[in-house]
């Protein structure tokens, strides 16, 4: 199931519910206020629908965020998406800072930021209790 949200006049969010996780593709120009709206909107919807894992594709966003904006995104994600087991975000290599990731993880949310869609999906599909880089225990 796919649907499109417009959190602002310029930013578009396409939501796809997949068997292992929910995928959110963001595209267009975005401000910090747009990010906050998306986070809060997805929090309400993902709680209502029982989502446990989410992938946020930010490869088609055009934005210039300051350090404090990245910090705020981490705080917003931790505050509103704490019901998720895992949250993966994919950004262009020239945009990765890990600031939001560090802030969210310090507040207990398993947020990882990637530059590779493949790596993000692999991480999302790994059991939540598996240590990073360690294959999960075989089921008996």
OpenMM code with the backbone's topology and positions (N, CA, C; nanometers):
from openmm import Vec3, app, unit

residues = "UNK UNK UNK UNK UNK UNK UNK UNK UNK UNK UNK UNK UNK UNK UNK UNK UNK UNK UNK UNK UNK UNK UNK UNK UNK UNK UNK UNK UNK UNK UNK UNK UNK UNK UNK UNK UNK UNK UNK UNK UNK UNK UNK UNK UNK UNK UNK UNK UNK UNK UNK UNK UNK UNK UNK UNK UNK UNK UNK UNK UNK UNK UNK UNK UNK UNK UNK UNK UNK UNK UNK UNK UNK UNK UNK UNK UNK UNK UNK UNK UNK UNK UNK UNK UNK UNK UNK UNK UNK UNK UNK UNK UNK UNK UNK UNK UNK UNK UNK UNK UNK UNK UNK UNK UNK UNK UNK UNK UNK UNK UNK UNK UNK UNK UNK UNK UNK UNK UNK UNK UNK UNK UNK UNK UNK UNK UNK UNK UNK UNK UNK UNK UNK UNK UNK UNK UNK UNK UNK UNK".split()
positions = [
    Vec3(0.0843, -0.1181, 0.0000),
    Vec3(0.0000, 0.0000, 0.0000),
    Vec3(0.0888, 0.1244, 0.0000),
    Vec3(0.0597, 0.2174, -0.0878),
    Vec3(0.1370, 0.3401, -0.0999),
    Vec3(0.0440, 0.4597, -0.0895),
    Vec3(0.0897, 0.5613, -0.0167),
    Vec3(0.0181, 0.6879, -0.0212),
    Vec3(0.1172, 0.8022, -0.0088),
    Vec3(0.0746, 0.9191, -0.0539),
    Vec3(0.1613, 1.0357, -0.0597),
    Vec3(0.1090, 1.1408, 0.0366),
    Vec3(0.2008, 1.1966, 0.1147),
    Vec3(0.1684, 1.3051, 0.2075),
    Vec3(0.2420, 1.4299, 0.1614),
    Vec3(0.1823, 1.5452, 0.1850),
    Vec3(0.2488, 1.6722, 0.1558),
    Vec3(0.2571, 1.7517, 0.2853),
    Vec3(0.3653, 1.7309, 0.3630),
    Vec3(0.3781, 1.8028, 0.4893),
    Vec3(0.3988, 1.9530, 0.4714),
    Vec3(0.4395, 1.9938, 0.3504),
    Vec3(0.4530, 2.1364, 0.3216),
    Vec3(0.4262, 2.1555, 0.1723),
    Vec3(0.4274, 2.2791, 0.1292),
    Vec3(0.4003, 2.3071, -0.0121),
    Vec3(0.5060, 2.2476, -0.1044),
    Vec3(0.6275, 2.2295, -0.0538),
    Vec3(0.7364, 2.1842, -0.1403),
    Vec3(0.7852, 2.0421, -0.1119),
    Vec3(0.7667, 1.9927, 0.0087),
    Vec3(0.8171, 1.8604, 0.0459),
    Vec3(0.7083, 1.7548, 0.0280),
    Vec3(0.7472, 1.6419, -0.0310),
    Vec3(0.6534, 1.5324, -0.0521),
    Vec3(0.7065, 1.4079, 0.0184),
    Vec3(0.6170, 1.3329, 0.0801),
    Vec3(0.6532, 1.2079, 0.1467),
    Vec3(0.5673, 1.0959, 0.0898),
    Vec3(0.6322, 0.9970, 0.0287),
    Vec3(0.5628, 0.8783, -0.0227),
    Vec3(0.5845, 0.7654, 0.0771),
    Vec3(0.4763, 0.7058, 0.1233),
    Vec3(0.4834, 0.6023, 0.2262),
    Vec3(0.4451, 0.4685, 0.1645),
    Vec3(0.5320, 0.3688, 0.1836),
    Vec3(0.5083, 0.2338, 0.1319),
    Vec3(0.5168, 0.1371, 0.2492),
    Vec3(0.4132, 0.0610, 0.2721),
    Vec3(0.4162, -0.0404, 0.3773),
    Vec3(0.4622, -0.1718, 0.3159),
    Vec3(0.5778, -0.2205, 0.3603),
    Vec3(0.6382, -0.3428, 0.3101),
    Vec3(0.6319, -0.4494, 0.4190),
    Vec3(0.6562, -0.5757, 0.3863),
    Vec3(0.6462, -0.6807, 0.4882),
    Vec3(0.7402, -0.6619, 0.6079),
    Vec3(0.8645, -0.6175, 0.5847),
    Vec3(0.9620, -0.6073, 0.6939),
    Vec3(0.9705, -0.4695, 0.7586),
    Vec3(0.9267, -0.3660, 0.6876),
    Vec3(0.9374, -0.2306, 0.7401),
    Vec3(0.8519, -0.1361, 0.6558),
    Vec3(0.8344, -0.0162, 0.7064),
    Vec3(0.7661, 0.0895, 0.6319),
    Vec3(0.8724, 0.1786, 0.5708),
    Vec3(0.8560, 0.2106, 0.4425),
    Vec3(0.9506, 0.2937, 0.3709),
    Vec3(0.8877, 0.4308, 0.3451),
    Vec3(0.9614, 0.5350, 0.3800),
    Vec3(0.9160, 0.6721, 0.3577),
    Vec3(1.0189, 0.7397, 0.2684),
    Vec3(0.9763, 0.7837, 0.1510),
    Vec3(1.0658, 0.8531, 0.0577),
    Vec3(1.0298, 1.0013, 0.0593),
    Vec3(1.1266, 1.0835, 0.0958),
    Vec3(1.1066, 1.2279, 0.0988),
    Vec3(1.1702, 1.2886, -0.0250),
    Vec3(1.1039, 1.3882, -0.0832),
    Vec3(1.1605, 1.4556, -0.1993),
    Vec3(1.1172, 1.6014, -0.2015),
    Vec3(1.2074, 1.6836, -0.2557),
    Vec3(1.1811, 1.8263, -0.2668),
    Vec3(1.2628, 1.9066, -0.1683),
    Vec3(1.2500, 2.0369, -0.1736),
    Vec3(1.3201, 2.1230, -0.0782),
    Vec3(1.2591, 2.1082, 0.0610),
    Vec3(1.3443, 2.1125, 0.1636),
    Vec3(1.2954, 2.0931, 0.3008),
    Vec3(1.3655, 2.1867, 0.3979),
    Vec3(1.2885, 2.2385, 0.4920),
    Vec3(1.3407, 2.3196, 0.6020),
    Vec3(1.3347, 2.2360, 0.7292),
    Vec3(1.3917, 2.2869, 0.8356),
    Vec3(1.3839, 2.2160, 0.9636),
    Vec3(1.2379, 2.2000, 1.0060),
    Vec3(1.1545, 2.2999, 0.9796),
    Vec3(1.0121, 2.2895, 1.0148),
    Vec3(0.9435, 2.1776, 0.9362),
    Vec3(0.9831, 2.1579, 0.8097),
    Vec3(0.9288, 2.0480, 0.7304),
    Vec3(0.9665, 1.9134, 0.7931),
    Vec3(1.0919, 1.9002, 0.8343),
    Vec3(1.1359, 1.7757, 0.8978),
    Vec3(1.0564, 1.7476, 1.0248),
    Vec3(1.0357, 1.8498, 1.1056),
    Vec3(0.9601, 1.8324, 1.2301),
    Vec3(0.8172, 1.7873, 1.1989),
    Vec3(0.7544, 1.8479, 1.0992),
    Vec3(0.6188, 1.8076, 1.0604),
    Vec3(0.6152, 1.6623, 1.0142),
    Vec3(0.7130, 1.6230, 0.9341),
    Vec3(0.7177, 1.4845, 0.8851),
    Vec3(0.7352, 1.3882, 1.0018),
    Vec3(0.8276, 1.4170, 1.0909),
    Vec3(0.8526, 1.3289, 1.2056),
    Vec3(0.7273, 1.3130, 1.2891),
    Vec3(0.6625, 1.4219, 1.3219),
    Vec3(0.5427, 1.4149, 1.4060),
    Vec3(0.4267, 1.3465, 1.3346),
    Vec3(0.4109, 1.3730, 1.2052),
    Vec3(0.3046, 1.3078, 1.1287),
    Vec3(0.3271, 1.1585, 1.1156),
    Vec3(0.4508, 1.1184, 1.0859),
    Vec3(0.4816, 0.9760, 1.0734),
    Vec3(0.4727, 0.9062, 1.2089),
    Vec3(0.5029, 0.9763, 1.3153),
    Vec3(0.4917, 0.9162, 1.4487),
    Vec3(0.3472, 0.8778, 1.4768),
    Vec3(0.2560, 0.9693, 1.4526),
    Vec3(0.1148, 0.9407, 1.4783),
    Vec3(0.0653, 0.8256, 1.3914),
    Vec3(0.0989, 0.8291, 1.2634),
    Vec3(0.0522, 0.7248, 1.1722),
    Vec3(0.1174, 0.5903, 1.2024),
    Vec3(0.2463, 0.5895, 1.2300),
    Vec3(0.3141, 0.4617, 1.2536),
    Vec3(0.2708, 0.3984, 1.3857),
    Vec3(0.2394, 0.4800, 1.4851),
    Vec3(0.1840, 0.4250, 1.6109),
    Vec3(0.0480, 0.3629, 1.5843),
    Vec3(-0.0355, 0.4348, 1.5121),
    Vec3(-0.1710, 0.3877, 1.4834),
    Vec3(-0.1704, 0.2563, 1.4057),
    Vec3(-0.0746, 0.2414, 1.3139),
    Vec3(-0.0693, 0.1223, 1.2293),
    Vec3(0.0217, 0.0125, 1.2846),
    Vec3(0.0881, 0.0394, 1.3959),
    Vec3(0.1709, -0.0624, 1.4598),
    Vec3(0.3052, -0.0871, 1.3935),
    Vec3(0.3582, 0.0112, 1.3218),
    Vec3(0.4891, -0.0051, 1.2586),
    Vec3(0.5963, -0.0264, 1.3654),
    Vec3(0.6953, -0.1128, 1.3357),
    Vec3(0.8051, -0.1393, 1.4278),
    Vec3(0.9408, -0.0968, 1.3693),
    Vec3(0.9479, -0.0930, 1.2364),
    Vec3(1.0732, -0.0565, 1.1701),
    Vec3(1.0418, 0.0367, 1.0536),
    Vec3(1.1314, 0.1334, 1.0331),
    Vec3(1.1062, 0.2320, 0.9286),
    Vec3(1.2359, 0.2707, 0.8587),
    Vec3(1.2236, 0.2903, 0.7277),
    Vec3(1.3324, 0.3394, 0.6439),
    Vec3(1.2910, 0.4757, 0.5901),
    Vec3(1.3763, 0.5760, 0.6063),
    Vec3(1.3485, 0.7092, 0.5530),
    Vec3(1.4542, 0.7404, 0.4473),
    Vec3(1.4093, 0.7494, 0.3229),
    Vec3(1.4953, 0.7770, 0.2077),
    Vec3(1.4969, 0.9283, 0.1865),
    Vec3(1.6123, 0.9904, 0.2133),
    Vec3(1.6269, 1.1349, 0.1983),
    Vec3(1.7175, 1.1712, 0.0805),
    Vec3(1.7346, 1.0780, -0.0122),
    Vec3(1.8266, 1.1006, -0.1235),
    Vec3(1.7782, 1.2083, -0.2207),
    Vec3(1.6468, 1.2340, -0.2249),
    Vec3(1.5926, 1.3335, -0.3182),
    Vec3(1.5492, 1.4627, -0.2502),
    Vec3(1.6072, 1.4903, -0.1349),
    Vec3(1.5772, 1.6155, -0.0638),
    Vec3(1.6870, 1.7163, -0.0950),
    Vec3(1.6460, 1.8401, -0.1132),
    Vec3(1.7448, 1.9470, -0.1229),
    Vec3(1.7278, 2.0339, 0.0008),
    Vec3(1.8350, 2.0413, 0.0787),
    Vec3(1.8283, 2.1165, 0.2029),
    Vec3(1.9680, 2.1545, 0.2485),
    Vec3(1.9743, 2.2583, 0.3267),
    Vec3(2.0977, 2.2970, 0.3935),
    Vec3(2.0625, 2.3143, 0.5404),
    Vec3(2.1055, 2.2183, 0.6204),
    Vec3(2.0741, 2.2220, 0.7627),
    Vec3(2.1991, 2.2552, 0.8435),
    Vec3(2.1788, 2.3291, 0.9509),
    Vec3(2.2869, 2.3630, 1.0430),
    Vec3(2.3030, 2.2499, 1.1447),
    Vec3(2.4131, 2.2531, 1.2199),
    Vec3(2.4361, 2.1548, 1.3252),
    Vec3(2.3180, 2.1493, 1.4211),
    Vec3(2.2667, 2.2666, 1.4597),
    Vec3(2.1551, 2.2695, 1.5551),
    Vec3(2.0288, 2.2067, 1.4965),
    Vec3(2.0111, 2.2155, 1.3646),
    Vec3(1.8964, 2.1512, 1.2984),
    Vec3(1.9095, 1.9991, 1.3063),
    Vec3(2.0284, 1.9479, 1.2798),
    Vec3(2.0516, 1.8035, 1.2891),
    Vec3(2.0290, 1.7552, 1.4326),
    Vec3(2.0749, 1.8341, 1.5280),
    Vec3(2.0555, 1.8011, 1.6695),
    Vec3(1.9062, 1.7947, 1.7015),
    Vec3(1.8314, 1.8936, 1.6535),
    Vec3(1.6866, 1.8957, 1.6790),
    Vec3(1.6167, 1.7764, 1.6145),
    Vec3(1.6586, 1.7392, 1.4959),
    Vec3(1.5990, 1.6223, 1.4302),
    Vec3(1.6192, 1.4990, 1.5173),
    Vec3(1.7384, 1.4808, 1.5708),
    Vec3(1.7640, 1.3677, 1.6611),
    Vec3(1.6738, 1.3702, 1.7820),
    Vec3(1.6546, 1.4880, 1.8405),
    Vec3(1.5652, 1.5010, 1.9566),
    Vec3(1.4204, 1.4696, 1.9198),
    Vec3(1.3743, 1.5222, 1.8068),
    Vec3(1.2367, 1.4997, 1.7629),
    Vec3(1.2115, 1.3518, 1.7342),
    Vec3(1.3054, 1.2885, 1.6663),
    Vec3(1.2926, 1.1468, 1.6339),
    Vec3(1.2856, 1.0643, 1.7619),
    Vec3(1.3743, 1.0915, 1.8560),
    Vec3(1.3758, 1.0160, 1.9824),
    Vec3(1.2472, 1.0382, 2.0616),
    Vec3(1.1967, 1.1587, 2.0597),
    Vec3(1.0761, 1.1905, 2.1368),
    Vec3(0.9494, 1.1321, 2.0752),
    Vec3(0.9413, 1.1292, 1.9423),
    Vec3(0.8161, 1.0925, 1.8770),
    Vec3(0.8147, 0.9547, 1.8126),
    Vec3(0.9303, 0.8972, 1.7852),
    Vec3(0.9342, 0.7667, 1.7184),
    Vec3(0.9937, 0.6581, 1.8087),
    Vec3(0.9871, 0.6792, 1.9387),
    Vec3(1.0442, 0.5846, 2.0353),
    Vec3(0.9773, 0.4479, 2.0325),
    Vec3(0.8590, 0.4374, 1.9722),
    Vec3(0.7895, 0.3088, 1.9625),
    Vec3(0.8517, 0.2170, 1.8571),
    Vec3(0.9398, 0.2708, 1.7728),
    Vec3(1.0034, 0.1892, 1.6691),
    Vec3(1.1205, 0.1106, 1.7270),
    Vec3(1.1365, -0.0140, 1.6813),
    Vec3(1.2547, -0.0938, 1.7166),
    Vec3(1.3774, -0.0380, 1.6485),
    Vec3(1.3616, -0.0024, 1.5209),
    Vec3(1.4728, 0.0464, 1.4402),
    Vec3(1.4236, 0.1517, 1.3419),
    Vec3(1.5079, 0.2514, 1.3211),
    Vec3(1.4813, 0.3559, 1.2231),
    Vec3(1.6092, 0.3777, 1.1441),
    Vec3(1.6017, 0.3584, 1.0130),
    Vec3(1.7170, 0.3794, 0.9254),
    Vec3(1.6885, 0.4985, 0.8353),
    Vec3(1.7899, 0.5809, 0.8175),
    Vec3(1.7787, 0.6975, 0.7315),
    Vec3(1.8906, 0.6898, 0.6282),
    Vec3(1.8566, 0.7168, 0.5023),
    Vec3(1.9563, 0.7142, 0.3954),
    Vec3(1.9698, 0.8555, 0.3395),
    Vec3(2.0934, 0.9053, 0.3406),
    Vec3(2.1214, 1.0415, 0.2950),
    Vec3(2.2357, 1.0387, 0.1927),
    Vec3(2.2483, 1.1433, 0.1110),
    Vec3(2.3621, 1.1506, 0.0188),
    Vec3(2.4931, 1.1577, 0.0986),
    Vec3(2.6006, 1.1023, 0.0448),
    Vec3(2.7294, 1.1033, 0.1165),
    Vec3(2.7759, 1.2431, 0.1596),
    Vec3(2.7456, 1.3448, 0.0814),
    Vec3(2.7903, 1.4797, 0.1177),
    Vec3(2.7036, 1.5448, 0.2255),
    Vec3(2.5967, 1.4773, 0.2683),
    Vec3(2.5070, 1.5332, 0.3700),
    Vec3(2.5165, 1.4614, 0.5044),
    Vec3(2.5927, 1.3526, 0.5129),
    Vec3(2.5946, 1.2739, 0.6359),
    Vec3(2.6777, 1.3422, 0.7442),
    Vec3(2.6203, 1.3558, 0.8630),
    Vec3(2.6908, 1.4153, 0.9767),
    Vec3(2.6895, 1.3226, 1.0982),
    Vec3(2.5921, 1.2344, 1.1080),
    Vec3(2.5696, 1.1436, 1.2215),
    Vec3(2.5235, 1.2172, 1.3470),
    Vec3(2.4990, 1.3473, 1.3395),
    Vec3(2.4566, 1.4222, 1.4573),
    Vec3(2.3212, 1.3745, 1.5069),
    Vec3(2.2214, 1.3668, 1.4186),
    Vec3(2.0877, 1.3223, 1.4614),
    Vec3(2.0935, 1.1796, 1.5136),
    Vec3(2.1755, 1.0962, 1.4520),
    Vec3(2.1918, 0.9572, 1.4944),
    Vec3(2.2448, 0.9513, 1.6378),
    Vec3(2.3496, 1.0268, 1.6660),
    Vec3(2.4099, 1.0264, 1.8002),
    Vec3(2.3109, 1.0763, 1.9050),
    Vec3(2.2402, 1.1831, 1.8733),
    Vec3(2.1435, 1.2390, 1.9684),
    Vec3(2.0317, 1.1386, 1.9960),
    Vec3(1.9752, 1.0799, 1.8923),
    Vec3(1.8652, 0.9834, 1.9093),
    Vec3(1.9123, 0.8597, 1.9855),
    Vec3(2.0303, 0.8097, 1.9530),
    Vec3(2.0803, 0.6901, 2.0209),
    Vec3(2.1088, 0.7174, 2.1687),
    Vec3(2.1566, 0.8371, 2.2002),
    Vec3(2.1788, 0.8730, 2.3410),
    Vec3(2.0475, 0.8752, 2.4181),
    Vec3(1.9374, 0.8952, 2.3457),
    Vec3(1.8060, 0.8986, 2.4099),
    Vec3(1.7321, 0.7654, 2.3950),
    Vec3(1.8024, 0.6618, 2.3501),
    Vec3(1.7471, 0.5275, 2.3503),
    Vec3(1.6826, 0.4787, 2.2222),
    Vec3(1.6868, 0.5561, 2.1147),
    Vec3(1.6262, 0.5126, 1.9887),
    Vec3(1.7325, 0.4540, 1.8974),
    Vec3(1.7042, 0.3395, 1.8378),
    Vec3(1.7966, 0.2762, 1.7442),
    Vec3(1.7827, 0.3409, 1.6066),
    Vec3(1.8461, 0.4556, 1.5905),
    Vec3(1.8511, 0.5270, 1.4628),
    Vec3(1.9910, 0.5084, 1.4057),
    Vec3(1.9968, 0.4696, 1.2793),
    Vec3(2.1234, 0.4610, 1.2080),
    Vec3(2.1087, 0.5383, 1.0780),
    Vec3(2.2114, 0.6130, 1.0429),
    Vec3(2.2123, 0.6904, 0.9194),
    Vec3(2.3118, 0.6250, 0.8238),
    Vec3(2.2670, 0.6040, 0.7008),
    Vec3(2.3451, 0.5348, 0.5987),
    Vec3(2.3551, 0.6198, 0.4727),
    Vec3(2.4531, 0.5875, 0.3883),
    Vec3(2.4601, 0.6459, 0.2548),
    Vec3(2.4247, 0.5403, 0.1505),
    Vec3(2.4047, 0.4171, 0.1936),
    Vec3(2.3713, 0.3055, 0.1049),
    Vec3(2.2344, 0.2491, 0.1408),
    Vec3(2.1452, 0.2468, 0.0431),
    Vec3(2.0121, 0.1901, 0.0647),
    Vec3(2.0238, 0.0418, 0.1015),
    Vec3(2.1119, -0.0284, 0.0333),
    Vec3(2.1305, -0.1723, 0.0585),
    Vec3(2.1726, -0.1985, 0.2035),
    Vec3(2.2686, -0.1204, 0.2538),
    Vec3(2.3146, -0.1374, 0.3918),
    Vec3(2.2029, -0.1042, 0.4915),
    Vec3(2.1252, -0.0013, 0.4630),
    Vec3(2.0146, 0.0365, 0.5516),
    Vec3(1.9114, -0.0754, 0.5595),
    Vec3(1.8763, -0.1317, 0.4454),
    Vec3(1.7769, -0.2396, 0.4429),
    Vec3(1.8309, -0.3630, 0.5144),
    Vec3(1.9568, -0.3950, 0.4915),
    Vec3(2.0163, -0.5113, 0.5595),
    Vec3(2.0107, -0.4924, 0.7112),
    Vec3(2.0435, -0.3724, 0.7593),
    Vec3(2.0391, -0.3447, 0.9028),
    Vec3(1.8965, -0.3563, 0.9561),
    Vec3(1.7995, -0.3026, 0.8823),
    Vec3(1.6602, -0.3115, 0.9260),
    Vec3(1.6114, -0.4558, 0.9359),
    Vec3(1.6597, -0.5415, 0.8483),
    Vec3(1.6136, -0.6794, 0.8452),
    Vec3(1.6874, -0.7700, 0.9440),
    Vec3(1.7906, -0.7175, 1.0097),
    Vec3(1.8619, -0.7923, 1.1125),
    Vec3(1.7797, -0.7866, 1.2421),
    Vec3(1.7700, -0.8977, 1.3153),
    Vec3(1.6953, -0.8935, 1.4417),
    Vec3(1.7447, -0.7825, 1.5340),
    Vec3(1.6531, -0.7196, 1.6043),
    Vec3(1.6848, -0.6035, 1.6884),
    Vec3(1.7869, -0.6350, 1.7964),
    Vec3(1.7905, -0.7586, 1.8456),
    Vec3(1.8814, -0.7906, 1.9549),
    Vec3(2.0187, -0.8360, 1.9071),
    Vec3(2.0392, -0.8441, 1.7762),
    Vec3(2.1702, -0.8849, 1.7240),
    Vec3(2.2674, -0.7678, 1.7354),
    Vec3(2.3878, -0.7967, 1.7775),
    Vec3(2.4897, -0.6924, 1.7889),
    Vec3(2.5299, -0.6478, 1.6486),
    Vec3(2.5684, -0.5205, 1.6311),
    Vec3(2.6098, -0.4728, 1.4991),
    Vec3(2.7264, -0.5561, 1.4451),
    Vec3(2.7130, -0.5995, 1.3212),
    Vec3(2.8190, -0.6757, 1.2579),
    Vec3(2.8236, -0.8218, 1.2961),
    Vec3(2.7389, -0.8639, 1.3896),
    Vec3(2.7369, -1.0033, 1.4344),
    Vec3(2.6137, -1.0699, 1.3779),
    Vec3(2.6300, -1.1827, 1.3080),
    Vec3(2.5115, -1.2494, 1.2537),
    Vec3(2.4214, -1.2993, 1.3655),
    Vec3(2.2886, -1.3012, 1.3423),
    Vec3(2.1973, -1.3470, 1.4464),
    Vec3(2.2159, -1.4959, 1.4740),
    Vec3(2.1805, -1.5352, 1.5956),
    Vec3(2.1846, -1.6764, 1.6358),
    Vec3(2.0843, -1.7546, 1.5538),
    Vec3(2.1186, -1.8774, 1.5133),
    Vec3(2.0209, -1.9593, 1.4392),
    Vec3(1.9028, -1.9965, 1.5281),
    Vec3(1.7852, -2.0010, 1.4676),
    Vec3(1.6634, -2.0404, 1.5396),
    Vec3(1.6657, -2.1905, 1.5623),
    Vec3(1.6235, -2.2361, 1.6788),
    Vec3(1.6175, -2.3800, 1.7079),
    Vec3(1.4746, -2.4267, 1.7100),
] * unit.nanometer
topology = app.Topology()
chain = topology.addChain("A")
for resn in residues:
    res = topology.addResidue(resn, chain)
    for name in ("N", "CA", "C"):
        topology.addAtom(name, app.Element.getBySymbol(name[0]), res)
